[in-house]
Amino acid sequence: MALLDADVVTCRACPRLVAWREQVGRERRASFRDEQYWARPVPGFGDARARILVVGLAPAAHGANRTGRMFTGDRSGDFLFAAIHRVGLANQPTSVRADDGLRLTGIRATAPVRCAPPANKPTPDERRACAPFLAREIELVDPAVAVVLGGFGWAALLETLRDLGWDVPRPAPRFAHGAEVQVSRGERTLTLLGCFHVSQQNTFTGRLTPAMLDAVLLRAQALAAEAPGGR
């Protein structure tokens, strides 16, 4: 995992993303003007042998792109980690900075794209360029369940799993909140659970509520416990 993380943080494969993440790091938001931004690709965060993998979209410009830790430093991360704490997989409900003492047990957070994209919209080519990182992380972690936040992550994960030789149906299963799909590769199985993204657009409008996210995470825990090697 350390080798993967080192490869992630030094990547400069996508010129548009490199330019944007570094521009944001120089210009900064007024409320963070005295902080030194990370402004590099962001590795996954959490248990390296997690039974549950949370798959998002990409780092937020003033969140993970600032703090250097996935889903850390913005309202989306606040919403997600509070829920992870409520179901007993985190030692604290807040995620403010990379050295705040947060620890995850049995769960790991990652994204198909590791650099903050303009307007939160990576291009298909940028997603494909980043796909090998997600593929390597899946192989290393070997999760039983993936909680997928939003349609972008859902499509990216299915494509990556197909590239890894997993038996993914064609046409690919459609994303929906509460969607549940199991794929296999030999003796291994992985269950995908769809969940609306923890974006402010969804959480502030009530499209995604704490109770809805808790229900998905509790379902993930139950499935992980039932899977071979579950705990």
Backbone torsions as a table, in degrees:
resi	resn	phi	psi	omega
1	MET	NA	-37.2	179.4
2	ALA	-62.8	-37.2	177.9
3	LEU	-67.5	-40.7	177.1
4	LEU	-62.6	-47.0	-179.8
5	ASP	-58.9	-39.3	179.7
6	ALA	-65.3	-38.9	177.7
7	ASP	-67.7	-38.8	179.7
8	VAL	-61.7	-52.7	-169.9
9	VAL	-70.7	-16.4	179.2
10	THR	-100.8	4.0	-175.2
11	CYS	-71.5	138.1	175.5
12	ARG	-135.5	35.5	-171.6
13	ALA	-71.9	-26.6	-173.2
14	CYS	-114.7	102.5	-174.3
15	PRO	-55.6	-40.3	-178.7
16	ARG	-63.7	-42.7	-179.4
17	LEU	-70.8	-39.4	177.2
18	VAL	-60.0	-46.5	-178.8
19	ALA	-62.4	-42.3	-176.3
20	TRP	-69.8	-48.2	-177.2
21	ARG	-61.4	-37.4	-178.7
22	GLU	-75.4	-35.1	175.9
23	GLN	-62.3	-45.4	177.9
24	VAL	-60.7	-39.6	179.8
25	GLY	-66.6	-28.8	177.7
26	ARG	-81.3	-45.4	-173.0
27	GLU	-79.5	-39.7	174.0
28	ARG	60.8	154.5	171.8
29	ARG	-80.6	146.9	-175.2
30	ALA	-54.9	-39.5	-177.6
31	SER	-70.0	-14.5	179.4
32	PHE	-119.8	21.5	-172.0
33	ARG	-62.1	-23.5	-179.3
34	ASP	-92.8	2.5	-179.0
35	GLU	-95.9	151.9	173.0
36	GLN	-91.6	114.9	-179.3
37	TYR	-73.9	147.3	172.9
38	TRP	-63.5	-55.3	172.9
39	ALA	55.4	35.9	176.1
40	ARG	-135.3	174.5	173.6
41	PRO	-61.8	152.7	-174.4
42	VAL	-113.2	123.9	177.4
43	PRO	-76.8	168.4	174.4
44	GLY	-64.5	162.8	-177.1
45	PHE	-137.9	135.1	175.0
46	GLY	128.8	-158.7	-176.6
47	ASP	-66.0	123.4	-177.9
48	ALA	-71.0	-15.2	176.1
49	ARG	-121.7	38.3	-174.5
50	ALA	-64.0	143.2	172.3
51	ARG	-81.3	-20.6	-179.3
52	ILE	-121.2	126.9	176.8
53	LEU	-113.0	123.4	175.8
54	VAL	-95.3	123.6	-175.8
55	VAL	-115.2	116.7	-179.7
56	GLY	-99.7	-135.7	-178.3
57	LEU	-117.9	-68.0	-178.4
58	ALA	-165.1	163.0	177.0
59	PRO	-61.7	146.3	174.2
60	ALA	-80.1	146.0	-174.3
61	ALA	-57.5	-40.9	-177.7
62	HIS	-112.1	12.9	174.8
63	GLY	-105.5	-101.8	-178.5
64	ALA	-63.4	-31.2	176.4
65	ASN	-65.1	-22.2	176.8
66	ARG	-89.7	-44.8	-172.5
67	THR	-90.4	-23.6	-178.7
68	GLY	83.0	10.1	177.5
69	ARG	-130.8	134.9	-174.1
70	MET	-54.7	131.6	176.9
71	PHE	60.7	26.7	-175.7
72	THR	-115.5	131.0	173.2
73	GLY	101.2	11.6	177.0
74	ASP	-145.8	175.7	-175.3
75	ARG	-65.7	-32.7	178.5
76	SER	-61.8	-45.4	177.9
77	GLY	-64.5	-39.3	177.2
78	ASP	-56.0	-45.1	-177.9
79	PHE	-66.0	-44.8	-177.0
80	LEU	-67.7	-51.1	-174.2
81	PHE	-71.6	-28.2	173.2
82	ALA	-61.5	-40.5	178.5
83	ALA	-68.5	-42.2	178.8
84	ILE	-61.1	-37.5	176.5
85	HIS	-67.2	-41.9	-178.4
86	ARG	-60.4	-33.7	-179.8
87	VAL	-91.2	6.6	170.3
88	GLY	88.5	18.3	-177.0
89	LEU	-108.1	5.0	176.5
90	ALA	-135.8	149.8	-178.2
91	ASN	-82.6	-10.5	178.7
92	GLN	-153.8	158.3	-174.5
93	PRO	-89.5	-4.5	-174.6
94	THR	-115.8	152.7	178.6
95	SER	-140.2	94.9	-170.4
96	VAL	-103.9	-43.2	-178.4
97	ARG	-151.7	168.5	-172.2
98	ALA	-67.5	-21.6	-178.2
99	ASP	-109.8	29.0	-175.8
100	ASP	-87.0	2.6	176.3
101	GLY	88.9	2.6	179.3
102	LEU	-63.9	132.7	175.4
103	ARG	-131.3	137.2	177.1
104	LEU	-110.4	141.7	179.9
105	THR	-126.0	118.7	177.9
106	GLY	81.8	5.5	-177.9
107	ILE	-146.3	149.6	-178.6
108	ARG	-142.4	142.3	-180.0
109	ALA	-111.4	135.1	-179.4
110	THR	-149.6	-175.5	-179.9
111	ALA	-153.3	151.6	178.5
112	PRO	-69.4	-27.3	178.3
113	VAL	-119.9	131.0	-169.9
114	ARG	-100.3	-6.4	177.0
115	CYS	-111.3	147.3	175.9
116	ALA	-64.7	124.1	179.4
117	PRO	-96.9	149.2	173.2
118	PRO	-55.9	134.1	178.5
119	ALA	58.2	20.3	-179.1
120	ASN	58.2	32.3	-176.4
121	LYS	-129.9	89.4	173.3
122	PRO	-68.2	152.6	175.4
123	THR	-84.2	162.3	175.8
124	PRO	-56.7	-39.4	179.4
125	ASP	-65.4	-37.5	178.4
126	GLU	-67.3	-39.2	177.0
127	ARG	-62.8	-43.4	-179.8
128	ARG	-66.7	-37.2	179.1
129	ALA	-63.7	-32.2	-177.6
130	CYS	-88.4	-14.1	-173.2
131	ALA	-55.7	-37.7	179.7
132	PRO	-59.6	-29.1	177.1
133	PHE	-66.3	-45.4	178.0
134	LEU	-63.7	-40.0	179.3
135	ALA	-61.0	-46.3	179.5
136	ARG	-63.7	-39.1	-179.6
137	GLU	-65.5	-42.0	177.3
138	ILE	-59.9	-44.3	-179.3
139	GLU	-64.4	-38.6	-179.1
140	LEU	-73.0	-43.4	-175.9
141	VAL	-77.2	-41.1	-178.0
142	ASP	55.9	58.6	-177.5
143	PRO	-73.4	160.9	173.6
144	ALA	-94.5	-25.1	-175.9
145	VAL	-138.6	141.1	171.8
146	ALA	-120.2	119.8	172.5
147	VAL	-91.2	113.9	-171.0
148	VAL	-107.4	119.3	-174.6
149	LEU	-94.0	94.3	175.0
150	GLY	97.9	163.4	-175.6
151	GLY	-68.0	-33.3	179.6
152	PHE	-63.3	-49.5	179.2
153	GLY	-62.8	-37.1	179.6
154	TRP	-60.9	-51.0	-179.6
155	ALA	-63.8	-41.7	-179.5
156	ALA	-64.4	-42.9	-179.3
157	LEU	-66.3	-43.9	178.7
158	LEU	-61.2	-41.1	179.0
159	GLU	-64.3	-41.7	179.5
160	THR	-66.1	-41.7	178.3
161	LEU	-62.9	-41.2	177.6
162	ARG	-62.0	-41.4	178.0
163	ASP	-63.0	-30.0	179.7
164	LEU	-82.5	-1.6	177.9
165	GLY	95.0	10.4	176.5
166	TRP	-74.5	150.6	-179.8
167	ASP	-83.2	90.4	-179.5
168	VAL	-101.5	126.8	-177.4
169	PRO	-59.6	152.1	170.9
170	ARG	-122.6	128.1	-4.1
171	PRO	-65.4	156.7	-177.2
172	ALA	-63.6	144.4	176.1
173	PRO	-58.1	140.9	-177.6
174	ARG	-82.6	146.5	177.0
175	PHE	-72.8	142.2	170.0
176	ALA	-160.7	151.9	173.3
177	HIS	-65.8	126.8	-177.1
178	GLY	90.5	-3.7	177.3
179	ALA	-61.2	143.3	-179.6
180	GLU	-138.0	118.9	-176.3
181	VAL	-135.8	133.1	176.4
182	GLN	-108.6	131.7	174.9
183	VAL	-119.7	162.4	-176.3
184	SER	-141.0	159.1	171.5
185	ARG	-147.6	103.3	-173.6
186	GLY	63.2	-125.1	-179.7
187	GLU	-85.2	-9.2	-176.6
188	ARG	-86.4	144.0	174.2
189	THR	-130.6	152.2	177.3
190	LEU	-142.0	127.6	177.8
191	THR	-102.2	126.3	176.5
192	LEU	-96.5	129.7	174.9
193	LEU	-115.1	122.7	178.8
194	GLY	-83.2	139.7	177.9
195	CYS	-146.2	137.8	173.9
196	PHE	-55.1	146.2	-178.9
197	HIS	-65.2	151.0	-178.9
198	VAL	-83.3	26.7	177.7
199	SER	-64.6	154.6	177.0
200	GLN	-61.0	-33.4	178.3
201	GLN	-57.1	-37.2	-180.0
202	ASN	-84.8	-40.8	-174.7
203	THR	-78.5	-34.5	-179.9
204	PHE	-72.4	-29.0	-178.9
205	THR	-89.7	-7.5	-179.0
206	GLY	84.2	5.5	175.9
207	ARG	-63.2	-36.1	172.6
208	LEU	-121.3	119.1	179.6
209	THR	-105.0	161.9	175.4
210	PRO	-54.8	-40.8	-179.4
211	ALA	-63.4	-37.8	179.1
212	MET	-65.5	-43.7	179.1
213	LEU	-67.4	-41.9	177.5
214	ASP	-57.0	-42.2	-178.4
215	ALA	-62.3	-40.7	178.3
216	VAL	-65.6	-44.3	-179.6
217	LEU	-66.0	-38.3	177.4
218	LEU	-66.2	-38.0	175.5
219	ARG	-64.1	-40.7	177.7
220	ALA	-61.4	-42.5	178.4
221	GLN	-61.4	-43.7	-179.4
222	ALA	-63.4	-44.2	178.8
223	LEU	-64.8	-40.5	179.8
224	ALA	-63.3	-38.3	179.8
225	ALA	-68.9	-30.6	-179.5
226	GLU	-80.9	-22.5	-176.0
227	ALA	-69.8	155.9	176.2
228	PRO	-52.7	130.5	-177.1
229	GLY	79.7	9.3	-176.6
230	GLY	-64.9	156.6	179.7
231	ARG	-153.4	NA	NA
